[in-house]
Amino acid sequence: MHKIYLSLILATMTYAQSVNFDEVLKQTLKNSKDLQQQQLNIDSSKLDSQMIDSINYGKLAITEEFSRTDHAGYVFNSKLSSREATFRDFGFAQMNEGLNTMPVDLNYPDARNNFNTKITYDIPLFTGFKLSNQKDILKLQEKANELKYNLDKKTLELEVLKAYNSAVVAKDFVQALEKAKIAVSKIVEGANAFHKEGFVTKIDVNEAKVYELNINASLIEAKNNFQLALAYLRFLSSNDEINDVQELENRYFHFPNEKELYKKALENRDEVKMQDIQVNATKKSIEIAKSAYYPTVYSHLEYGYNDNKLTLDDDKDYYMALVGISLTLFDGTRDIEKEKSKIEYAKATLNQEKLKDAIKLELKKAILDLEAKDAILKEKVEAKNLASNVLEQAKLQYKNRLISMTTLLSQEANFRKNESMLIQARYEKSLALANINLILGQNIKEENN
């Protein structure tokens, strides 16, 4: 039985993983279904651009058409097309019957099969620059999808950092409460010893035990929160073996003045680049609307065979070469489409300026938030140290029976509260740093750029 337990423990230790932030981030980026889907969008947009090239190359088709009819016009046309028409087909056999005679051979022909085998090639020669402008827009869309991928990646990196640091904080709470449990157990032992000696009443013992039970309850809750945080990490990374985390992740970087940070944000932010693309795309849309004012030139080439049976007889072949030009003289919708395109361009330009203003405000708030979180963290470090000193003094005073159990437990609770607040302050500062990093348009890790 002991061997079975030992095997289970060894198996669990073999597959369990304690991971750091870099490992979780790498696994998440590799396994993210959202990023994989966005990559497919990039691939699809590349095909859209290639489609315009395909249109410019034209369309080559081979066609086989079979028909059978006694329709006078179709029968006569098929005979002409296969070079089989005779004077009889025109009704010449009844010419001596007068001008008003209805020729039977012409009007009531026998049903005829017709096979038309042909190769056609259609190509647009000039579209008023419409195709070239459409290709430019599709290229911009392709770039926009790439930027969307980068943006989604940076957002996911921030989510991983939040989840990972949440797990680290949850683990810190567990460890802090485990230490608290040990410390309170000693207080309970001391109270029991004093009670046996008659130095304190049973109330002191019960107060200590109540506090100990509350610590145990908090520890159970903290362990559950830690498991929930690990579960979310396993979900993000698609790694079901994660069972522990390591140190807190902080994104440190140099802080120049706020003006330089704003300049850097405008240079790096994918949203700004995407809005630039939107402005350029709407400008191209104006050019597409103008293409309706130009003539369009097209061509059609055809080579085939026509007969009452399948054939490749040179005597039955034909060819046709066509070049056409079309110019719209009047269409009131053209002006409307052009004006609408100009309005969309103006809207995109306004949104571009609006986004820049929003980034400036976003950066200002993030800097103020980080400064506040940094100042708070320093205060919490000092507060915890002072609370620790006060607790140690309270323990000595209780041993010398100078204070009550209530006072001692109050100082113990105060120390645990300050310890928890310090853990939370470290977590909040890490998020404030990561938030500024995202606002600056940077990846969490430089090697991921």
C-alpha positions in Angstrom: 0.0 0.0 0.0 2.8 2.4 0.9 4.4 1.6 -2.5 1.2 2.6 -4.2 1.0 5.9 -2.4 4.7 6.6 -3.2 4.1 5.8 -6.9 1.1 8.2 -7.0 3.1 11.0 -5.3 6.1 10.5 -7.7 3.7 10.5 -10.7 2.1 13.7 -9.5 5.5 15.4 -8.9 6.6 14.2 -12.4 3.7 15.9 -14.3 3.2 19.0 -12.0 4.9 22.2 -13.1 6.0 25.3 -11.2 6.2 28.0 -13.9 7.5 31.5 -14.2 5.9 34.3 -16.2 8.1 33.8 -19.3 7.0 30.2 -19.6 3.3 30.9 -19.2 3.5 33.8 -21.7 5.3 31.6 -24.3 2.8 28.8 -23.9 -0.2 31.1 -24.1 1.0 32.9 -27.2 1.7 29.6 -28.9 -1.6 28.0 -28.0 -4.0 31.0 -28.2 -7.0 30.2 -30.4 -7.7 33.9 -30.8 -4.2 34.6 -32.2 -4.5 31.6 -34.5 -7.8 32.9 -35.8 -6.3 36.4 -36.4 -3.5 34.8 -38.3 -6.1 33.2 -40.6 -7.6 36.6 -41.1 -4.2 37.8 -42.3 -3.9 34.9 -44.7 -7.4 35.6 -46.0 -6.6 39.3 -46.6 -3.5 38.3 -48.6 -5.7 36.2 -50.9 -8.0 39.2 -51.4 -5.0 41.2 -52.7 -4.0 38.3 -55.0 -7.6 38.2 -56.3 -7.2 41.7 -57.9 -4.0 40.5 -59.7 -6.0 37.5 -61.0 -8.7 39.9 -62.4 -6.0 41.9 -64.2 -4.7 38.7 -65.7 -8.1 38.0 -67.2 -10.2 34.9 -67.4 -9.6 32.0 -69.6 -12.4 29.4 -70.0 -13.2 26.4 -72.2 -16.9 25.7 -72.9 -18.8 22.9 -74.5 -22.5 23.7 -75.3 -24.9 21.2 -76.8 -28.4 22.0 -78.0 -31.1 20.4 -80.0 -34.0 22.5 -81.4 -36.3 23.0 -84.4 -36.4 26.8 -83.8 -36.0 28.2 -87.3 -33.6 31.0 -86.3 -31.4 28.7 -84.2 -31.3 25.9 -86.8 -30.4 28.4 -89.6 -27.8 30.1 -87.4 -26.2 26.7 -86.4 -26.0 25.7 -90.1 -24.3 29.0 -91.0 -22.0 28.7 -88.0 -20.9 25.2 -89.1 -20.7 26.4 -92.8 -23.4 23.9 -93.9 -26.0 26.4 -95.2 -27.4 25.8 -98.8 -29.6 27.8 -101.0 -32.4 25.3 -100.1 -32.1 26.5 -96.5 -32.9 30.0 -97.7 -36.0 28.7 -99.4 -34.7 29.1 -103.0 -36.4 25.8 -104.0 -39.8 27.7 -104.0 -38.7 30.9 -105.7 -41.0 30.3 -108.7 -44.0 30.4 -106.3 -44.0 34.1 -105.9 -42.8 36.8 -103.4 -45.5 36.1 -100.9 -44.5 32.4 -100.6 -43.5 31.2 -97.1 -40.5 28.9 -97.7 -41.0 25.6 -95.9 -37.3 24.7 -95.7 -36.5 28.1 -94.0 -39.5 28.3 -91.6 -40.0 24.7 -90.7 -36.6 23.1 -90.6 -35.9 19.6 -89.2 -34.7 19.6 -85.6 -30.9 19.8 -85.4 -28.1 19.1 -82.9 -25.6 21.7 -82.4 -22.2 21.4 -80.6 -20.3 24.6 -79.8 -16.8 24.0 -78.5 -14.9 27.1 -77.6 -12.1 28.7 -75.7 -12.6 32.3 -74.4 -10.4 34.9 -72.9 -11.8 38.0 -71.2 -9.6 40.8 -69.8 -10.3 44.3 -68.5 -7.9 46.7 -70.3 -8.8 49.9 -68.4 -11.2 50.4 -65.5 -10.6 54.0 -64.7 -8.0 53.0 -62.1 -10.6 51.3 -60.1 -8.8 47.9 -59.8 -5.5 49.5 -58.9 -7.1 51.5 -56.1 -9.0 48.5 -54.9 -5.8 46.6 -54.7 -4.2 49.4 -52.6 -7.2 49.3 -50.2 -6.9 45.5 -49.9 -3.2 45.9 -49.2 -4.0 48.4 -46.5 -6.6 45.9 -45.1 -3.9 43.2 -45.0 -1.6 45.6 -43.0 -4.5 46.4 -40.7 -5.0 42.7 -40.0 -1.4 42.3 -39.1 -1.6 45.3 -36.8 -4.8 43.8 -35.2 -2.8 40.6 -34.6 -0.1 42.6 -32.8 -2.7 44.5 -30.8 -4.4 41.3 -29.8 -1.1 39.8 -28.9 -0.1 42.7 -26.6 -3.6 42.7 -25.0 -3.2 38.9 -24.4 0.3 39.5 -22.9 -1.2 41.9 -20.4 -4.0 39.5 -19.5 -1.4 36.8 -18.9 0.6 39.1 -16.6 -2.5 40.0 -14.7 -3.4 36.3 -14.3 0.1 35.2 -13.4 0.6 38.0 -10.8 -2.9 37.2 -9.4 -1.7 33.7 -8.9 1.5 34.9 -7.3 -0.4 37.2 -4.9 -2.9 34.4 -4.1 0.1 32.2 -3.2 1.6 35.0 -1.1 -1.6 35.2 0.8 -1.6 31.5 1.5 2.0 31.6 2.7 1.3 34.6 4.9 -1.7 32.9 6.5 0.3 29.7 7.0 2.8 31.7 9.0 0.0 33.4 10.8 -1.5 30.0 11.7 1.9 29.0 13.2 2.2 32.2 15.1 -1.4 32.1 16.5 -0.9 28.4 17.5 2.0 29.6 19.7 -0.2 32.2 21.2 -2.8 29.6 22.0 -0.1 27.3 23.5 1.1 30.3 25.6 -2.5 31.1 26.8 -3.1 27.5 27.8 0.2 27.4 29.7 -0.7 30.7 31.5 -4.1 29.3 32.3 -2.7 26.2 33.9 -0.5 28.3 36.0 -3.5 30.5 36.9 -2.1 33.6 35.4 -5.0 34.2 33.0 -8.6 33.2 32.8 -10.2 30.7 30.4 -11.5 33.8 28.4 -7.9 34.4 27.1 -7.7 30.8 25.9 -11.0 31.0 24.1 -10.2 34.3 22.5 -7.0 32.9 21.1 -8.8 29.7 19.9 -11.5 31.8 18.1 -8.9 33.9 16.4 -7.1 30.6 15.4 -10.3 29.3 13.9 -10.8 32.4 11.9 -7.2 32.2 10.6 -7.9 28.6 9.5 -11.1 29.7 7.7 -9.1 32.5 5.9 -6.4 30.0 5.0 -9.0 27.7 3.4 -10.4 30.5 1.4 -6.9 31.7 0.3 -6.0 28.2 -0.9 -9.2 28.0 -2.9 -8.4 31.5 -4.5 -4.9 30.2 -5.3 -6.4 27.1 -7.1 -8.8 29.3 -9.0 -6.0 31.6 -10.1 -4.0 28.5 -11.3 -7.0 27.2 -13.1 -7.2 30.4 -15.1 -3.5 30.2 -15.9 -4.0 26.7 -17.2 -6.9 27.9 -19.3 -4.9 30.7 -20.9 -1.8 28.6 -21.5 -3.6 25.3 -22.4 -1.2 23.7 -20.0 -3.1 21.5 -17.5 0.1 20.6 -15.6 0.6 24.0 -14.0 0.4 23.7 -10.2 2.6 26.5 -8.9 4.0 29.9 -9.8 7.2 31.7 -9.0 8.1 35.3 -8.4 6.0 38.4 -9.2 6.5 39.8 -12.7 7.2 43.6 -13.0 7.8 45.4 -16.3 10.5 47.9 -15.5 11.6 50.5 -18.1 13.1 54.0 -18.3 10.8 56.9 -17.8 11.7 60.0 -19.8 9.5 63.1 -19.5 5.8 62.8 -20.3 6.2 64.5 -23.7 8.7 61.9 -24.8 6.4 59.1 -23.6 3.5 60.5 -25.6 5.7 60.7 -28.7 6.7 57.1 -28.2 3.1 56.0 -27.7 2.1 57.7 -31.0 4.9 55.9 -32.8 4.2 52.5 -31.3 0.5 52.2 -30.8 -1.1 49.8 -33.2 -4.4 51.7 -32.9 -2.8 54.8 -34.3 -1.3 52.9 -37.2 -4.7 51.2 -37.8 -6.4 54.6 -37.8 -3.8 55.9 -40.3 -4.7 53.0 -42.5 -8.4 53.9 -42.2 -7.6 57.4 -43.3 -5.6 56.2 -46.3 -8.3 53.7 -47.2 -11.1 56.3 -47.2 -8.9 58.5 -49.3 -8.5 55.7 -51.8 -12.3 55.2 -51.8 -12.6 58.8 -53.2 -10.4 57.7 -56.1 -12.6 54.6 -56.6 -15.7 56.8 -56.7 -13.9 59.0 -59.4 -13.3 56.0 -61.6 -17.0 56.1 -62.6 -16.2 59.2 -64.6 -13.6 57.4 -66.7 -14.3 55.1 -69.7 -13.8 51.4 -69.3 -12.1 49.4 -71.9 -12.4 45.6 -72.2 -11.7 42.8 -74.7 -13.1 39.4 -75.5 -11.2 36.7 -77.5 -12.9 33.5 -78.6 -11.8 30.5 -80.7 -14.0 27.4 -81.2 -15.7 24.8 -83.4 -19.4 24.6 -84.3 -21.1 21.5 -85.8 -24.0 19.1 -85.4 -21.5 16.7 -83.7 -18.3 17.0 -81.6 -15.5 17.9 -83.9 -12.1 19.5 -84.2 -12.3 19.8 -88.0 -10.5 22.9 -89.2 -13.3 23.6 -91.6 -15.7 24.1 -88.7 -13.6 26.4 -86.6 -14.0 30.2 -86.1 -12.5 33.0 -84.1 -13.6 36.4 -82.7 -11.7 39.3 -81.3 -13.5 42.1 -79.6 -12.4 45.3 -78.0 -15.1 47.4 -76.3 -15.2 50.8 -74.7 -17.9 52.1 -72.4 -18.4 55.6 -71.1 -21.2 56.7 -68.8 -22.6 60.0 -70.0 -24.9 60.7 -67.1 -25.4 59.0 -63.7 -26.5 61.1 -60.8 -25.4 58.4 -58.3 -21.7 59.0 -59.2 -21.7 62.5 -57.5 -23.4 61.1 -54.5 -20.9 58.3 -54.1 -18.0 60.6 -54.4 -19.4 63.0 -51.8 -20.1 60.2 -49.4 -16.5 59.0 -49.8 -15.3 62.5 -49.0 -17.4 62.5 -45.8 -16.0 59.1 -44.7 -12.5 60.5 -45.3 -13.3 63.6 -43.1 -14.7 61.3 -40.4 -11.6 59.1 -40.4 -9.4 62.2 -40.1 -11.4 63.4 -37.1 -11.2 60.0 -35.5 -7.5 60.0 -36.0 -7.2 63.3 -34.0 -9.6 62.1 -31.4 -7.6 58.9 -30.8 -4.4 61.0 -30.3 -6.1 63.1 -27.7 -7.5 60.0 -26.0 -4.0 58.5 -25.8 -2.6 61.6 -24.2 -5.3 61.5 -21.5 -4.9 57.7 -21.1 -1.1 58.2 -20.6 -1.6 61.0 -18.1 -4.0 59.0 -16.0 -1.7 55.9 -16.1 1.4 58.0 -15.0 -0.6 59.5 -12.1 -1.9 56.0 -11.2 1.7 54.6 -11.2 3.0 57.4 -9.1 0.2 56.9 -6.6 0.7 53.1 -6.5 4.5 53.6 -6.0 4.0 56.0 -3.1 1.4 53.7 -1.5 3.7 50.7 -1.8 6.5 52.6 0.1 4.0 53.5 2.8 2.8 49.9 3.1 6.3 48.6 3.4 6.9 51.0 6.3 3.5 50.3 7.8 4.1 46.5 7.8 7.6 46.9 9.4 6.1 49.1 12.2 3.2 46.7 12.7 5.7 43.8 13.0 7.6 45.7 15.7 4.4 46.6 17.6 3.3 42.9 17.5 6.6 41.7 18.9 6.4 44.3 21.7 2.8 43.2 22.4 3.9 39.6 22.7 6.5 40.5 25.3 3.9 42.7 27.2 1.5 39.8 27.2 4.1 37.4 28.6 4.7 39.9 31.4 0.8 40.2 31.8 0.9 43.9 31.0 -1.8 43.7 28.3 -4.8 41.5 27.7 -5.3 38.8 25.2 -7.7 41.0 23.3 -5.0 43.6 22.9 -2.5 41.1 21.7 -4.8 39.6 19.2 -5.7 43.0 18.0 -2.1 43.7 17.2 -1.8 40.3 15.5 -4.8 41.2 13.3 -3.3 44.6 12.6 0.0 43.0 11.5 -1.8 40.5 9.2 -3.9 43.3 7.7 -0.8 45.4 6.9 0.9 42.4 5.5 -2.1 41.7 3.2 -2.2 45.4 2.1 1.5 45.3 1.2 1.0 42.2 -0.9 -1.9 43.9 -2.7 0.1 47.1 -3.1 2.9 45.2 -4.9 0.3 43.6 -7.2 -1.3 46.9 -8.0 2.0 48.5 -8.8 2.9 45.6 -11.2 -0.4 46.2 -13.0 0.2 50.0 -13.2 3.6 49.3 -14.8 2.1 46.9 -17.3 -0.7 49.3 -18.1 1.8 52.1 -19.0 3.7 49.5 -21.1 0.6 48.7 -23.0 -0.3 52.4 -23.5 3.1 52.9 -25.0 2.4 50.2 -27.5 5.1 47.9 -26.3 5.2 44.1 -25.8 5.5 42.8 -22.2 8.8 41.2 -23.2 11.1 42.8 -25.7 12.0 39.5 -27.3 8.3 39.1 -28.3 8.4 42.3 -30.5 
